[in-house]
Amino acid sequence: MLNLYHNILTTDEQCSIRCVPPAAFPESDQLPENKVSGCVSQVYITANLADGKVLYQGNSDAQLVKGLVGLLVEGLRGLTPAEIVTITPDFIQDTGLNVNLTPSRANGFYNIFQMMKKKGLLSLGSEQLELN
């Protein structure tokens, strides 16, 4: 289990360079509509559509959760909203994360994933509004 936590934290550090450094997550995006409910930690997720692909940004006040957000940001990178909505949370069990995380963290991870799916769909709607 210690190796899993190390990998998640390392993923966050690597992702911070390529994705969104925690300091780069705009404070202006820390709004109630971007906050993930059902998490003990403060977690914020944003999504934008670029060239038909959803681009996520996320941040948390907890280092481990930043790593979990980084896993999801990387895992959903380059997918269209249509592809994202077909992903089921089964991957949480398939990866063994549910066994290695406390029930509270596993529930939070699930809630982050669901928020990202919702934000992916909303990003599609906002692009269509901009085109009209």
One Martini backbone bead per residue (centre of mass of N, CA, C, O) as a GRO file, in nm:
protein
  132
    1MET     BB    1   0.056   0.064  -0.018
    2LEU     BB    2   0.295   0.257  -0.015
    3ASN     BB    3   0.349   0.242  -0.321
    4LEU     BB    4   0.088   0.372  -0.412
    5TYR     BB    5   0.132   0.645  -0.275
    6HIS     BB    6   0.395   0.708  -0.416
    7ASN     BB    7   0.280   0.701  -0.706
    8ILE     BB    8   0.074   0.925  -0.667
    9LEU     BB    9   0.270   1.146  -0.579
   10THR     BB   10   0.451   1.126  -0.830
   11THR     BB   11   0.235   1.187  -1.035
   12ASP     BB   12   0.184   1.471  -0.936
   13GLU     BB   13   0.466   1.582  -0.990
   14GLN     BB   14   0.468   1.517  -1.294
   15CYS     BB   15   0.199   1.661  -1.364
   16SER     BB   16   0.274   1.949  -1.278
   17ILE     BB   17   0.451   2.000  -1.528
   18ARG     BB   18   0.233   1.919  -1.761
   19CYS     BB   19  -0.011   2.043  -1.637
   20VAL     BB   20  -0.095   2.165  -1.318
   21PRO     BB   21   0.021   2.365  -1.120
   22PRO     BB   22  -0.095   2.445  -0.822
   23ALA     BB   23  -0.027   2.757  -0.859
   24ALA     BB   24  -0.197   2.767  -1.147
   25PHE     BB   25  -0.452   2.750  -1.001
   26PRO     BB   26  -0.704   2.947  -1.004
   27GLU     BB   27  -0.867   3.117  -0.765
   28SER     BB   28  -1.118   3.189  -0.950
   29ASP     BB   29  -1.191   2.860  -0.967
   30GLN     BB   30  -1.278   2.860  -0.653
   31LEU     BB   31  -1.581   2.745  -0.685
   32PRO     BB   32  -1.869   2.591  -0.613
   33GLU     BB   33  -1.900   2.461  -0.913
   34ASN     BB   34  -1.587   2.325  -0.873
   35LYS     BB   35  -1.668   2.166  -0.630
   36VAL     BB   36  -1.627   1.872  -0.463
   37SER     BB   37  -1.848   1.665  -0.344
   38GLY     BB   38  -1.769   1.430  -0.089
   39CYS     BB   39  -1.507   1.565   0.028
   40VAL     BB   40  -1.281   1.628   0.268
   41SER     BB   41  -1.138   1.770   0.070
   42GLN     BB   42  -1.031   2.026  -0.128
   43VAL     BB   43  -1.191   2.024  -0.454
   44TYR     BB   44  -1.101   2.126  -0.792
   45ILE     BB   45  -1.279   2.152  -1.115
   46THR     BB   46  -1.196   2.187  -1.460
   47ALA     BB   47  -1.338   2.247  -1.800
   48ASN     BB   48  -1.231   2.225  -2.145
   49LEU     BB   49  -1.267   2.287  -2.492
   50ALA     BB   50  -1.031   2.144  -2.741
   51ASP     BB   51  -1.071   2.010  -3.031
   52GLY     BB   52  -1.294   1.811  -2.881
   53LYS     BB   53  -1.132   1.820  -2.612
   54VAL     BB   54  -1.079   1.757  -2.280
   55LEU     BB   55  -0.965   1.996  -2.033
   56TYR     BB   56  -0.813   1.956  -1.727
   57GLN     BB   57  -0.839   2.090  -1.393
   58GLY     BB   58  -0.673   2.060  -1.065
   59ASN     BB   59  -0.730   2.074  -0.699
   60SER     BB   60  -0.577   2.041  -0.368
   61ASP     BB   61  -0.506   2.036  -0.012
   62ALA     BB   62  -0.414   1.736  -0.074
   63GLN     BB   63  -0.163   1.546  -0.181
   64LEU     BB   64  -0.304   1.277  -0.249
   65VAL     BB   65  -0.538   1.407  -0.411
   66LYS     BB   66  -0.364   1.532  -0.628
   67GLY     BB   67  -0.281   1.256  -0.738
   68LEU     BB   68  -0.567   1.161  -0.813
   69VAL     BB   69  -0.624   1.391  -1.005
   70GLY     BB   70  -0.384   1.334  -1.191
   71LEU     BB   71  -0.483   1.057  -1.287
   72LEU     BB   72  -0.743   1.165  -1.421
   73VAL     BB   73  -0.625   1.373  -1.608
   74GLU     BB   74  -0.449   1.169  -1.763
   75GLY     BB   75  -0.673   0.952  -1.831
   76LEU     BB   76  -0.861   1.189  -1.989
   77ARG     BB   77  -0.671   1.270  -2.191
   78GLY     BB   78  -0.794   1.334  -2.518
   79LEU     BB   79  -1.095   1.324  -2.474
   80THR     BB   80  -1.412   1.304  -2.536
   81PRO     BB   81  -1.717   1.340  -2.412
   82ALA     BB   82  -1.824   1.070  -2.529
   83GLU     BB   83  -1.597   0.897  -2.400
   84ILE     BB   84  -1.627   0.976  -2.101
   85VAL     BB   85  -1.930   0.876  -2.053
   86THR     BB   86  -1.845   0.559  -2.097
   87ILE     BB   87  -1.706   0.562  -1.834
   88THR     BB   88  -1.659   0.356  -1.572
   89PRO     BB   89  -1.592   0.289  -1.224
   90ASP     BB   90  -1.443   0.007  -1.253
   91PHE     BB   91  -1.141   0.102  -1.249
   92ILE     BB   92  -1.115   0.118  -0.944
   93GLN     BB   93  -1.114  -0.192  -0.904
   94ASP     BB   94  -0.910  -0.280  -1.127
   95THR     BB   95  -0.664  -0.114  -0.980
   96GLY     BB   96  -0.712  -0.124  -0.647
   97LEU     BB   97  -0.789   0.142  -0.502
   98ASN     BB   98  -1.022   0.050  -0.309
   99VAL     BB   99  -0.821  -0.119  -0.126
  100ASN     BB  100  -0.592   0.124  -0.071
  101LEU     BB  101  -0.822   0.295   0.026
  102THR     BB  102  -1.008   0.458   0.199
  103PRO     BB  103  -1.337   0.497   0.198
  104SER     BB  104  -1.321   0.806   0.182
  105ARG     BB  105  -1.122   0.823  -0.061
  106ALA     BB  106  -1.282   0.648  -0.260
  107ASN     BB  107  -1.529   0.831  -0.261
  108GLY     BB  108  -1.380   1.084  -0.355
  109PHE     BB  109  -1.277   0.968  -0.622
  110TYR     BB  110  -1.556   0.916  -0.738
  111ASN     BB  111  -1.651   1.216  -0.722
  112ILE     BB  112  -1.439   1.328  -0.909
  113PHE     BB  113  -1.512   1.160  -1.155
  114GLN     BB  114  -1.806   1.258  -1.179
  115MET     BB  115  -1.735   1.557  -1.215
  116MET     BB  116  -1.571   1.518  -1.476
  117LYS     BB  117  -1.800   1.413  -1.646
  118LYS     BB  118  -1.984   1.656  -1.613
  119LYS     BB  119  -1.780   1.869  -1.720
  120GLY     BB  120  -1.752   1.744  -2.001
  121LEU     BB  121  -2.045   1.794  -2.087
  122LEU     BB  122  -2.052   2.103  -2.030
  123SER     BB  123  -1.831   2.178  -2.236
  124LEU     BB  124  -1.999   2.110  -2.482
  125GLY     BB  125  -2.227   2.316  -2.430
  126SER     BB  126  -2.046   2.576  -2.426
  127GLU     BB  127  -1.944   2.553  -2.718
  128GLN     BB  128  -2.219   2.566  -2.856
  129LEU     BB  129  -2.290   2.847  -2.748
  130GLU     BB  130  -2.045   2.997  -2.883
  131LEU     BB  131  -2.132   2.924  -3.184
  132ASN     BB  132  -2.427   3.081  -3.171
   0.00000   0.00000   0.00000
